[in-house]
Amino acid sequence: MRIAKVIGNIWATRKEERLAGLKLLIVRPLDVCSGSCDRAPVVAADLIGAGVGETVIVVSGSSARSAVGDMSIPVDATVVGIVDDLELAGDGGGR
């Protein structure tokens, strides 16, 4: 799992039919120790109704397909939670 910031939405009028009904978001992975968003954004299926500006939990690979409920759906990332608060140990989480 990764923590990411939702930075946009995607609308696709034509897409693979197994993606029908899935909301697609653009998320940028966060470095939770520094709070920076310095990695490339990715497209993630949204199962929970997250919005732009929210911090979310994202799973990828087979976990993303499993979260959607169908291992044949062509998704690489899925938003599975909205972060309300985040607390790190004083030493940066032991790193």
FIKOLZA-1660 file (N, C-alpha, C; in steps of 0.1 Angstrom, whole numbers, plus 5000, padded with zeros to 4 digits):
% residues 95
   i   px   py   pz ch aa at
   1 5008 4988 5000  A  M  N
   1 5000 5000 5000  A  M CA
   1 5009 5012 5000  A  M  C
   2 5004 5023 4994  A  R  N
   2 5011 5036 4994  A  R CA
   2 5001 5047 4998  A  R  C
   3 5007 5058 5002  A  I  N
   3 4999 5070 5005  A  I CA
   3 5001 5079 4993  A  I  C
   4 4990 5085 4988  A  A  N
   4 4990 5094 4977  A  A CA
   4 4981 5105 4978  A  A  C
   5 4983 5116 4970  A  K  N
   5 4974 5127 4970  A  K CA
   5 4966 5127 4957  A  K  C
   6 4953 5129 4958  A  V  N
   6 4945 5130 4946  A  V CA
   6 4947 5143 4939  A  V  C
   7 4952 5143 4927  A  I  N
   7 4954 5156 4920  A  I CA
   7 4945 5159 4908  A  I  C
   8 4937 5149 4904  A  G  N
   8 4928 5151 4893  A  G CA
   8 4919 5140 4890  A  G  C
   9 4910 5142 4881  A  N  N
   9 4900 5132 4876  A  N CA
   9 4903 5129 4862  A  N  C
  10 4899 5117 4857  A  I  N
  10 4899 5114 4843  A  I CA
  10 4886 5110 4838  A  I  C
  11 4882 5115 4827  A  W  N
  11 4869 5111 4821  A  W CA
  11 4873 5105 4807  A  W  C
  12 4868 5093 4805  A  A  N
  12 4871 5086 4792  A  A CA
  12 4858 5081 4786  A  A  C
  13 4854 5087 4775  A  T  N
  13 4841 5082 4769  A  T CA
  13 4843 5069 4763  A  T  C
  14 4855 5066 4758  A  R  N
  14 4857 5052 4752  A  R CA
  14 4868 5046 4761  A  R  C
  15 4865 5034 4766  A  K  N
  15 4875 5027 4774  A  K CA
  15 4871 5012 4774  A  K  C
  16 4880 5004 4778  A  E  N
  16 4878 4990 4779  A  E CA
  16 4865 4987 4787  A  E  C
  17 4857 4978 4781  A  E  N
  17 4843 4977 4787  A  E CA
  17 4843 4972 4802  A  E  C
  18 4854 4965 4806  A  R  N
  18 4854 4961 4820  A  R CA
  18 4857 4972 4830  A  R  C
  19 4861 4984 4824  A  L  N
  19 4863 4996 4833  A  L CA
  19 4850 5004 4834  A  L  C
  20 4839 5000 4827  A  A  N
  20 4827 5007 4828  A  A CA
  20 4822 5008 4843  A  A  C
  21 4818 5020 4847  A  G  N
  21 4813 5022 4860  A  G CA
  21 4824 5025 4870  A  G  C
  22 4837 5025 4867  A  L  N
  22 4847 5028 4876  A  L CA
  22 4851 5043 4874  A  L  C
  23 4852 5050 4885  A  K  N
  23 4857 5064 4885  A  K CA
  23 4872 5063 4885  A  K  C
  24 4878 5071 4877  A  L  N
  24 4893 5071 4876  A  L CA
  24 4899 5084 4881  A  L  C
  25 4909 5083 4889  A  L  N
  25 4915 5095 4895  A  L CA
  25 4930 5095 4891  A  L  C
  26 4936 5107 4891  A  I  N
  26 4950 5108 4890  A  I CA
  26 4956 5111 4904  A  I  C
  27 4965 5102 4908  A  V  N
  27 4970 5103 4922  A  V CA
  27 4986 5104 4921  A  V  C
  28 4991 5112 4930  A  R  N
  28 5006 5113 4930  A  R CA
  28 5011 5107 4944  A  R  C
  29 5019 5097 4943  A  P  N
  29 5024 5091 4955  A  P CA
  29 5032 5101 4964  A  P  C
  30 5030 5100 4977  A  L  N
  30 5036 5109 4987  A  L CA
  30 5048 5102 4994  A  L  C
  31 5058 5110 4997  A  D  N
  31 5068 5105 5006  A  D CA
  31 5063 5110 5020  A  D  C
  32 5058 5101 5028  A  V  N
  32 5052 5104 5040  A  V CA
  32 5062 5111 5050  A  V  C
  33 5074 5108 5049  A  C  N
  33 5084 5114 5058  A  C CA
  33 5086 5129 5056  A  C  C
  34 5086 5132 5043  A  S  N
  34 5089 5146 5039  A  S CA
  34 5076 5154 5035  A  S  C
  35 5066 5146 5032  A  G  N
  35 5053 5152 5027  A  G CA
  35 5054 5156 5013  A  G  C
  36 5065 5154 5006  A  S  N
  36 5066 5158 4992  A  S CA
  36 5059 5148 4982  A  S  C
  37 5056 5154 4971  A  C  N
  37 5050 5146 4960  A  C CA
  37 5059 5146 4948  A  C  C
  38 5070 5139 4949  A  D  N
  38 5080 5140 4939  A  D CA
  38 5081 5128 4929  A  D  C
  39 5071 5119 4930  A  R  N
  39 5071 5108 4921  A  R CA
  39 5060 5110 4910  A  R  C
  40 5061 5103 4899  A  A  N
  40 5052 5105 4888  A  A CA
  40 5038 5101 4892  A  A  C
  41 5028 5109 4887  A  P  N
  41 5014 5105 4890  A  P CA
  41 5010 5092 4883  A  P  C
  42 5000 5086 4888  A  V  N
  42 4994 5074 4882  A  V CA
  42 4979 5075 4882  A  V  C
  43 4973 5067 4874  A  V  N
  43 4958 5066 4873  A  V CA
  43 4954 5055 4882  A  V  C
  44 4944 5057 4890  A  A  N
  44 4939 5047 4900  A  A CA
  44 4923 5047 4899  A  A  C
  45 4918 5034 4899  A  A  N
  45 4904 5033 4900  A  A CA
  45 4900 5037 4915  A  A  C
  46 4888 5044 4916  A  D  N
  46 4884 5048 4929  A  D CA
  46 4871 5041 4933  A  D  C
  47 4872 5034 4944  A  L  N
  47 4861 5026 4949  A  L CA
  47 4853 5033 4960  A  L  C
  48 4859 5044 4965  A  I  N
  48 4853 5049 4978  A  I CA
  48 4848 5064 4977  A  I  C
  49 4850 5070 4965  A  G  N
  49 4845 5084 4963  A  G CA
  49 4854 5094 4968  A  G  C
  50 4867 5092 4966  A  A  N
  50 4877 5102 4970  A  A CA
  50 4876 5114 4960  A  A  C
  51 4881 5126 4965  A  G  N
  51 4881 5138 4957  A  G CA
  51 4894 5144 4956  A  G  C
  52 4895 5154 4947  A  V  N
  52 4908 5161 4945  A  V CA
  52 4912 5168 4958  A  V  C
  53 4925 5167 4961  A  G  N
  53 4930 5173 4973  A  G CA
  53 4931 5163 4985  A  G  C
  54 4924 5152 4984  A  E  N
  54 4924 5143 4995  A  E CA
  54 4936 5134 4995  A  E  C
  55 4941 5130 5007  A  T  N
  55 4952 5120 5008  A  T CA
  55 4945 5106 5009  A  T  C
  56 4950 5097 5001  A  V  N
  56 4944 5084 5000  A  V CA
  56 4954 5072 5002  A  V  C
  57 4948 5060 5004  A  I  N
  57 4956 5048 5004  A  I CA
  57 4954 5041 4991  A  I  C
  58 4964 5037 4984  A  V  N
  58 4964 5031 4971  A  V CA
  58 4971 5018 4971  A  V  C
  59 4964 5008 4966  A  V  N
  59 4970 4995 4964  A  V CA
  59 4973 4993 4949  A  V  C
  60 4983 4984 4946  A  S  N
  60 4986 4982 4932  A  S CA
  60 4988 4967 4929  A  S  C
  61 4990 4965 4916  A  G  N
  61 4991 4951 4911  A  G CA
  61 4979 4942 4913  A  G  C
  62 4981 4930 4917  A  S  N
  62 4970 4921 4919  A  S CA
  62 4961 4925 4931  A  S  C
  63 4967 4932 4941  A  S  N
  63 4958 4938 4951  A  S CA
  63 4948 4948 4946  A  S  C
  64 4952 4955 4936  A  A  N
  64 4943 4965 4930  A  A CA
  64 4931 4958 4923  A  A  C
  65 4935 4948 4916  A  R  N
  65 4924 4940 4909  A  R CA
  65 4915 4933 4919  A  R  C
  66 4921 4928 4929  A  S  N
  66 4913 4921 4939  A  S CA
  66 4904 4930 4946  A  S  C
  67 4908 4942 4949  A  A  N
  67 4900 4953 4956  A  A CA
  67 4888 4956 4947  A  A  C
  68 4890 4956 4934  A  V  N
  68 4878 4959 4925  A  V CA
  68 4869 4948 4924  A  V  C
  69 4873 4936 4928  A  G  N
  69 4865 4924 4929  A  G CA
  69 4865 4915 4917  A  G  C
  70 4874 4917 4907  A  D  N
  70 4875 4909 4895  A  D CA
  70 4889 4909 4891  A  D  C
  71 4896 4898 4891  A  M  N
  71 4910 4897 4888  A  M CA
  71 4913 4900 4873  A  M  C
  72 4902 4900 4865  A  S  N
  72 4904 4902 4850  A  S CA
  72 4903 4917 4847  A  S  C
  73 4899 4926 4856  A  I  N
  73 4898 4940 4853  A  I CA
  73 4912 4946 4851  A  I  C
  74 4914 4953 4840  A  P  N
  74 4927 4959 4838  A  P CA
  74 4931 4971 4845  A  P  C
  75 4933 4970 4859  A  V  N
  75 4937 4982 4867  A  V CA
  75 4950 4978 4873  A  V  C
  76 4959 4989 4875  A  D  N
  76 4972 4987 4881  A  D CA
  76 4972 4993 4895  A  D  C
  77 4962 5002 4898  A  A  N
  77 4961 5009 4911  A  A CA
  77 4947 5012 4914  A  A  C
  78 4944 5010 4927  A  T  N
  78 4930 5012 4932  A  T CA
  78 4931 5020 4945  A  T  C
  79 4922 5030 4946  A  V  N
  79 4921 5038 4959  A  V CA
  79 4912 5030 4968  A  V  C
  80 4917 5027 4980  A  V  N
  80 4909 5018 4989  A  V CA
  80 4906 5025 5003  A  V  C
  81 4911 5037 5005  A  G  N
  81 4909 5044 5017  A  G CA
  81 4912 5059 5016  A  G  C
  82 4906 5067 5025  A  I  N
  82 4909 5081 5026  A  I CA
  82 4915 5083 5039  A  I  C
  83 4927 5090 5039  A  V  N
  83 4934 5092 5052  A  V CA
  83 4928 5104 5059  A  V  C
  84 4924 5102 5071  A  D  N
  84 4919 5113 5080  A  D CA
  84 4931 5120 5087  A  D  C
  85 4940 5112 5092  A  D  N
  85 4951 5117 5099  A  D CA
  85 4963 5108 5097  A  D  C
  86 4975 5113 5099  A  L  N
  86 4987 5105 5098  A  L CA
  86 4997 5109 5109  A  L  C
  87 5002 5099 5116  A  E  N
  87 5012 5102 5126  A  E CA
  87 5024 5093 5125  A  E  C
  88 5036 5099 5125  A  L  N
  88 5048 5092 5123  A  L CA
  88 5056 5093 5136  A  L  C
  89 5064 5083 5138  A  A  N
  89 5073 5083 5150  A  A CA
  89 5083 5095 5148  A  A  C
  90 5088 5100 5159  A  G  N
  90 5097 5112 5159  A  G CA
  90 5109 5110 5151  A  G  C
  91 5114 5098 5148  A  D  N
  91 5126 5096 5141  A  D CA
  91 5123 5093 5126  A  D  C
  92 5111 5097 5121  A  G  N
  92 5108 5094 5107  A  G CA
  92 5104 5080 5104  A  G  C
  93 5098 5073 5114  A  G  N
  93 5093 5060 5112  A  G CA
  93 5104 5049 5113  A  G  C
  94 5116 5052 5119  A  G  N
  94 5126 5042 5120  A  G CA
  94 5135 5041 5108  A  G  C
  95 5135 5051 5099  A  R  N
  95 5143 5051 5087  A  R CA
  95 5156 5059 5089  A  R  C
% end
